[in-house]
């Protein structure tokens, strides 16, 4: 075998390896985007569940004590200030962005600033605890099948329970999809070639969203 043939083989191997790495890097980038999109979808569904719970608490269908507890738990989830502080503390240099009024343009004249909770939709420890507390509070408020049947007997109560059931079910599905996307990304990032060639760059390793979203037994699954 001549030197020119060896050189051709080496170049072919290098090109093939480069193409394989490019394919892996492109797939990893798509997975990262899938994780971010699924996290935004999960945040939207969790907010919808909290909003529906708040509507139920304010409709007068629950007993007064349960209404207050459900409303407080829902407000904790919907508290933008809590999530702003959480995201700002986790991302260096984001505090100024969070504090900026919505619609204020960047110093470089770029697109208007979007408030961090809507942009990043972080689900950190405090948010997960608030979501879990809302789930536990709703389970306690709706644990009696007879009381749930009485609420469903009125048109307003039936509509609110159906909306809550639908929002809760979609939140569970969204969390499942998000965690599956995270698991796929984690598997690819743990491969030897992804670690050896730093295909993920400086992107942090995605983590699953773990929270209590167990369903109230007395609430029909009616998404």
C-alpha positions as MATLAB code, in Angstrom:
seq = 'XXXXXXXXXXXXXXXXXXXXXXXXXXXXXXXXXXXXXXXXXXXXXXXXXXXXXXXXXXXXXXXXXXXXXXXXXXXXXXXXXXXXXXXXXXXXXXXXXXXXXXXXXXXXXXXXXXXXXXXXXXXXXXXXXXXXXXXXXXXXXXXXXXXXXXXXXXXXXXXXXXXXXXXXXXXXXXXXXXXXXXXXXXXXXXXXXXXXXXXXXXXXXXXXXXXXXXXXXXXXXXX';
ca = [
       0.000    0.000    0.000;
       1.433    3.327   -1.071;
       1.632    6.450    1.082;
      -0.953    8.149   -1.083;
      -3.412    5.309   -0.483;
      -2.773    5.455    3.258;
      -3.332    9.214    3.214;
      -6.617    8.776    1.360;
      -7.779    6.188    3.898;
      -6.804    8.443    6.814;
      -8.605   11.411    5.308;
     -11.704    9.267    4.666;
     -11.704    8.029    8.270;
     -11.293   11.572    9.603;
     -14.113   12.840    7.402;
     -16.360    9.959    8.430;
     -15.615   10.559   12.121;
     -16.269   14.285   11.694;
     -19.567   13.596    9.980;
     -20.598   11.168   12.739;
     -19.745   13.770   15.411;
     -21.697   16.432   13.517;
     -24.727   14.121   13.367;
     -24.448   13.406   17.108;
     -24.043   17.107   17.939;
     -27.087   17.985   15.805;
     -29.152   15.309   17.515;
     -28.047   16.552   20.931;
     -28.994   20.104   19.994;
     -32.445   18.920   18.907;
     -32.850   17.051   22.194;
     -31.884   20.150   24.175;
     -34.510   22.127   22.267;
     -37.042   19.371   22.910;
     -36.286   19.509   26.635;
     -36.733   23.286   26.731;
     -39.961   23.144   24.730;
     -41.406   20.379   26.904;
     -40.454   22.309   30.028;
     -42.283   25.382   28.775;
     -45.300   23.205   27.954;
     -45.188   21.642   31.420;
     -45.006   25.047   33.092;
     -48.001   26.229   31.067;
     -50.076   23.189   32.054;
     -49.127   23.503   35.725;
     -50.112   27.172   35.678;
     -53.419   26.235   34.060;
     -54.052   23.688   36.805;
     -53.326   26.307   39.475;
     -55.576   28.858   37.765;
     -58.399   26.335   37.555;
     -57.930   25.437   41.225;
     -58.124   29.132   42.067;
     -61.376   29.424   40.122;
     -62.762   26.463   42.037;
     -61.732   27.997   45.359;
     -63.457   31.276   44.491;
     -66.662   29.768   43.169;
     -68.096   28.932   46.590;
     -68.431   25.238   45.772;
     -65.951   24.105   48.455;
     -66.356   24.569   52.174;
     -64.838   27.852   53.470;
     -61.753   26.257   55.049;
     -60.924   24.225   51.933;
     -61.491   27.269   49.726;
     -58.940   29.290   51.690;
     -56.365   26.490   51.696;
     -56.757   25.784   47.967;
     -56.560   29.485   47.129;
     -53.379   29.939   49.176;
     -51.756   26.896   47.558;
     -52.746   28.079   44.074;
     -51.429   31.587   44.716;
     -48.074   30.100   45.784;
     -47.797   28.398   42.391;
     -48.864   31.484   40.469;
     -46.539   33.813   42.373;
     -44.343   35.301   39.634;
     -42.120   37.003   42.159;
     -41.192   33.632   43.688;
     -40.131   32.274   40.314;
     -38.323   35.488   39.353;
     -36.170   35.310   42.470;
     -35.541   31.611   41.894;
     -34.444   32.036   38.276;
     -32.430   35.187   38.975;
     -30.539   33.440   41.765;
     -29.751   30.465   39.528;
     -28.591   32.374   36.425;
     -25.670   34.820   36.797;
     -26.438   38.302   35.500;
     -30.151   37.673   35.162;
     -31.255   39.830   38.080;
     -31.136   43.007   35.969;
     -33.083   41.319   33.183;
     -35.783   40.134   35.559;
     -36.101   43.581   37.129;
     -36.477   45.321   33.759;
     -40.052   46.277   32.829;
     -41.616   44.074   30.218;
     -41.162   45.482   26.735;
     -37.979   47.419   27.565;
     -35.459   46.961   24.805;
     -31.963   45.637   25.366;
     -29.062   48.117   25.504;
     -27.949   46.936   22.058;
     -31.364   47.770   20.601;
     -32.403   44.138   20.257;
     -35.775   42.584   20.810;
     -37.829   43.613   23.840;
     -37.027   41.895   27.093;
     -39.490   39.205   28.083;
     -39.925   38.629   31.788;
     -37.890   35.668   33.008;
     -40.761   33.481   34.258;
     -42.391   33.509   30.812;
     -39.030   33.067   29.061;
     -37.393   30.376   31.177;
     -40.308   28.809   33.074;
     -38.007   27.329   35.678;
     -39.269   24.497   37.853;
     -36.915   24.590   40.839;
     -37.185   23.226   44.355;
     -39.497   25.980   45.605;
     -41.810   25.652   42.605;
     -41.904   21.855   42.941;
     -42.778   22.185   46.626;
     -45.552   24.655   45.787;
     -46.953   22.320   43.108;
     -46.795   19.333   45.468;
     -48.529   21.331   48.183;
     -51.287   22.282   45.750;
     -51.749   18.618   44.816;
     -51.972   17.583   48.474;
     -54.388   20.421   49.276;
     -56.668   19.545   46.368;
     -56.623   15.864   47.318;
     -57.676   16.791   50.855;
     -60.436   19.093   49.582;
     -61.752   16.490   47.129;
     -61.201   13.317   49.132;
     -64.880   12.718   49.927;
     -66.685   11.197   46.903;
     -70.060   12.348   48.234;
     -68.920   15.977   48.511;
     -67.425   15.794   45.022;
     -70.734   14.404   43.733;
     -72.581   17.309   45.355;
     -70.217   19.797   43.692;
     -70.696   18.080   40.357;
     -74.468   18.248   40.766;
     -74.427   21.990   40.048;
     -73.625   23.187   36.513;
     -70.898   25.540   37.726;
     -69.325   22.892   39.928;
     -69.414   20.289   37.181;
     -67.742   22.690   34.761;
     -65.022   23.615   37.256;
     -64.294   19.999   38.175;
     -64.110   19.027   34.503;
     -61.716   21.897   33.844;
     -59.576   20.927   36.825;
     -59.530   17.285   35.762;
     -58.501   18.215   32.237;
     -55.769   20.584   33.371;
     -54.455   18.082   35.908;
     -54.376   15.263   33.347;
     -52.551   17.411   30.775;
     -50.022   18.465   33.420;
     -49.299   14.821   34.209;
     -48.841   14.013   30.515;
     -46.621   17.073   30.002;
     -44.390   16.064   32.911;
     -44.109   12.542   31.522;
     -43.094   13.864   28.082;
     -40.596   16.267   29.641;
     -38.969   13.585   31.762;
     -38.739   11.266   28.764;
     -37.000   14.021   26.761;
     -34.611   14.618   29.664;
     -33.828   10.889   29.893;
     -33.039   10.733   26.159;
     -30.745   13.745   26.450;
     -28.985   12.356   29.501;
     -28.323    9.031   27.750;
     -26.754   10.737   24.746;
     -24.674   13.111   26.874;
     -23.268   10.199   28.895;
     -21.863    8.442   25.830;
     -18.072    8.416   25.595;
     -17.907   10.436   22.387;
     -20.255   13.139   23.700;
     -18.072   13.553   26.784;
     -14.743   13.245   24.948;
     -15.589   15.885   22.338;
     -17.760   18.100   24.608;
     -20.674   17.953   22.187;
     -22.943   19.641   24.724;
     -20.653   22.647   25.104;
     -21.419   24.594   28.276;
     -25.081   23.587   28.436;
     -26.009   22.230   31.885;
     -27.161   18.652   32.205;
     -30.987   18.637   32.117;
     -32.793   17.089   35.067;
     -36.222   15.576   35.410;
     -39.061   17.408   37.119;
     -40.042   15.558   40.278;
     -43.150   16.654   42.126;
     -46.293   15.226   43.665;
     -49.067   15.244   41.068;
     -51.036   12.226   42.336;
     -54.665   12.297   41.320;
     -57.563   12.750   43.810;
     -59.411    9.407   43.775;
     -62.817   11.084   43.785;
     -62.020   13.264   40.750;
     -62.975   11.652   37.454;
     -60.380   11.611   34.715;
     -62.191   13.694   32.144;
     -59.559   15.635   30.114;
];
